[in-house]
Amino acid sequence: MNQTFTVTGMTCGHCEKAVTRAILQADPQAQVQIDRSQNLVQIASEQPREKLAQAIAEEGYAVAPAMR
């Protein structure tokens, strides 16, 4: 399942790696694409959205609520 997150606070390549690492710890099979200029993180994962958002937040980045 493809999921898109708006993540603020990513300012450099190190930030992208930290977010990617956090996601992969939550789901080692996840595929992650980050567009830092748009604050977007796209994840292909079968894990629940909340679990992935929590992993990103625990790394210190703000995750916007999902659009309904």
Phi and psi in degrees as a GROMACS rama.xvg file:
@    title "Ramachandran Plot"
@    xaxis  label "Phi"
@    yaxis  label "Psi"
@TYPE xy
-87.6043  133.5  ASN-2
-133.248  140.811  GLN-3
-118.055  132.787  THR-4
-120.49  142.498  PHE-5
-97.1732  116.651  THR-6
-123.681  121.651  VAL-7
-103.697  154.72  THR-8
105.247  -7.38427  GLY-9
-81.8161  114.221  MET-10
-118.001  -7.3699  THR-11
-154.715  176.079  CYS-12
-61.4296  -34.8725  GLY-13
-61.9312  -40.0163  HIS-14
-61.4988  -44.1267  CYS-15
-60.3851  -43.252  GLU-16
-64.9551  -38.9389  LYS-17
-64.5657  -43.0809  ALA-18
-66.0552  -44.6816  VAL-19
-60.2948  -45.1932  THR-20
-60.9722  -42.2905  ARG-21
-62.7358  -42.4956  ALA-22
-64.8332  -44.395  ILE-23
-67.7998  -24.8514  LEU-24
-70.792  -34.6857  GLN-25
-75.7484  -32.5108  ALA-26
-150.859  96.862  ASP-27
-59.6421  -20.9329  PRO-28
-91.1817  -2.16416  GLN-29
-63.9405  147.654  ALA-30
-109.749  127.94  GLN-31
-121.766  132.335  VAL-32
-128.887  132.498  GLN-33
-122.457  131.443  ILE-34
-115.218  89.887  ASP-35
-60.7736  -36.0478  ARG-36
-65.2072  -25.5665  SER-37
-104.347  0.0745858  GLN-38
59.8683  32.4692  ASN-39
-109.333  138.003  LEU-40
-125.047  119.188  VAL-41
-106.585  130.302  GLN-42
-130.098  128.49  ILE-43
-98.9163  108.857  ALA-44
-157.938  150.985  SER-45
-92.7077  -1.78911  GLU-46
-72.7711  152.422  GLN-47
-63.0625  146.361  PRO-48
-53.1228  -42.5794  ARG-49
-61.5626  -38.677  GLU-50
-65.5999  -42.2981  LYS-51
-68.5141  -41.9369  LEU-52
-62.6667  -39.8115  ALA-53
-64.0807  -40.7716  GLN-54
-61.3021  -41.8661  ALA-55
-65.9333  -45.8133  ILE-56
-63.4792  -38.2728  ALA-57
-65.9175  -21.2917  GLU-58
-80.856  -9.95939  GLU-59
106.323  15.0984  GLY-60
-112.469  142.977  TYR-61
-82.6508  131.628  ALA-62
-111.905  121.714  VAL-63
-69.5945  148.331  ALA-64
-59.381  152.397  PRO-65
-65.9342  142.864  ALA-66
-74.5735  136.238  MET-67
